[in-house]
Amino acid sequence: MSTPAPDFTLPDATGKTHSLDDYHGQWLVLYFYPKDDTPGCTTEACAFRDNYARLQEAGLAVVGVSRDTVESHQKFAQKYDLQFPLLSDENADTIKAYGAWGKRMVRGEEREGIKRNTYVIDPEGNIRKSYESVDPATHTDQILSDIEELKQG
């Protein structure tokens, strides 16, 4: 089952805007994360980096989204040599549209913020799979193991 993915138009680390339409005709992994250069977010970004060739071979584009500024994304992407776009959603409109905003646990305390959610979007712009509260270290492998089945169904 699939649902239409909410549209977005957001700037990346270079200031270039990206929208859902830019990825029409290809599979997209759109992942939401709380904050640049924090332990879990760095683990997740580096896992996408380390598996980027495998993700591309599987026909997947990868895009990360957080509330961090374009400047923060520049530093984060350069520091960890990230090859995929990181989009800045400072007002959290896109984050909320995808349901990646809400209560989450931070160091044992419940807070409102960005949930570590990922959405696999098909070439027609429909969400085909969503992952909530992912494990940053193993999430990429999970996507890679699911993609062939998603492409067939």
C-alpha positions in Angstrom: 0.0 0.0 0.0 1.2 3.5 -0.8 0.2 7.1 -0.1 1.2 10.2 -1.9 4.4 11.8 -0.4 4.0 15.4 0.7 5.8 17.8 -1.6 8.7 19.8 -0.3 11.0 22.6 -1.6 14.0 23.0 0.7 17.6 24.3 0.4 20.7 22.0 0.6 24.1 22.7 2.1 25.0 24.7 -1.0 21.8 26.7 -1.1 20.4 24.8 -4.1 16.7 24.0 -3.6 15.4 20.4 -3.9 11.8 19.4 -4.3 10.0 16.1 -4.5 9.5 16.6 -8.3 13.3 16.6 -8.7 13.2 12.9 -7.9 10.3 12.0 -10.1 11.1 8.8 -12.0 13.5 7.4 -9.4 13.4 5.8 -6.0 14.1 8.2 -3.1 15.2 7.5 0.5 14.1 10.6 2.5 15.4 10.4 6.0 14.7 12.8 8.9 17.2 13.2 11.7 17.3 15.4 14.8 20.6 17.4 14.6 23.9 17.7 12.7 27.1 16.3 14.2 25.5 14.5 17.2 26.4 10.9 17.9 23.3 9.1 16.5 22.9 11.4 13.6 26.5 11.1 12.7 26.3 7.3 12.9 23.3 7.4 10.6 24.8 9.8 8.1 28.0 7.9 7.9 26.1 4.6 7.4 24.4 6.2 4.4 27.8 7.5 3.2 29.5 4.1 3.7 26.7 2.3 1.8 26.1 5.0 -0.8 27.5 3.0 -3.7 25.2 0.1 -2.8 22.2 2.4 -2.5 22.9 3.9 -5.9 23.4 0.4 -7.4 19.9 -0.4 -6.0 18.6 2.6 -7.8 18.1 4.8 -4.7 18.7 8.5 -4.3 19.3 9.6 -0.7 18.3 12.9 1.0 18.6 13.9 4.6 16.4 16.5 6.3 16.7 18.3 9.7 16.0 21.8 11.1 19.7 22.7 11.0 20.7 25.7 8.9 22.3 25.5 5.5 25.6 26.5 7.1 25.4 23.7 9.7 24.7 21.2 6.9 27.8 22.5 5.0 30.1 21.9 8.0 28.5 18.5 8.7 28.7 17.3 5.1 32.3 18.5 4.7 33.4 17.0 8.1 32.1 13.5 7.2 32.4 13.6 3.4 28.7 13.1 2.8 27.9 12.7 -0.9 24.1 13.2 -0.7 22.1 16.3 -0.1 21.1 17.5 3.4 18.1 19.7 3.3 17.4 22.5 5.8 13.8 22.7 7.1 14.2 25.4 9.8 10.5 25.9 10.3 9.8 22.1 10.3 6.9 22.3 7.8 8.2 19.3 5.8 9.2 17.4 8.9 5.7 17.8 10.2 4.0 17.0 6.9 5.8 13.6 6.9 4.9 12.9 10.5 8.5 13.1 11.6 7.8 15.5 14.4 6.5 14.7 17.9 7.4 13.4 21.3 10.6 11.4 21.6 13.0 10.4 24.3 16.2 12.4 24.7 18.6 11.2 27.3 15.7 9.7 29.3 13.5 12.8 29.0 10.5 13.2 26.8 10.7 16.1 24.4 9.1 17.5 21.2 11.3 17.2 18.2 12.3 15.5 15.1 11.8 11.7 15.1 14.4 9.6 13.4 12.1 8.4 10.6 12.8 7.4 7.0 10.5 7.1 4.0 11.1 5.2 0.8 9.3 7.0 -2.1 8.7 5.4 -5.4 9.3 6.9 -8.9 5.7 8.2 -9.0 6.0 10.1 -5.7 4.2 7.6 -3.3 5.5 6.6 0.1 6.0 2.8 -0.3 7.7 2.1 3.1 8.1 4.1 6.3 10.6 3.4 9.1 10.1 4.9 12.5 12.6 5.4 15.3 15.3 3.7 13.3 18.6 2.2 14.6 21.1 4.6 13.0 23.8 1.8 12.7 21.7 -0.8 10.9 19.0 1.2 9.1 20.8 1.3 5.7 21.0 -2.5 5.6 17.3 -2.7 6.4 16.5 -0.4 3.4 18.7 -2.4 1.1 17.1 -5.7 2.1 13.6 -4.3 1.6 14.1 -2.4 -1.7 13.8 -5.3 -4.2 10.6 -6.4 -2.6 9.3 -2.8 -2.8 10.2 -2.5 -6.4 8.3 -5.7 -7.2 5.1 -4.9 -5.3 
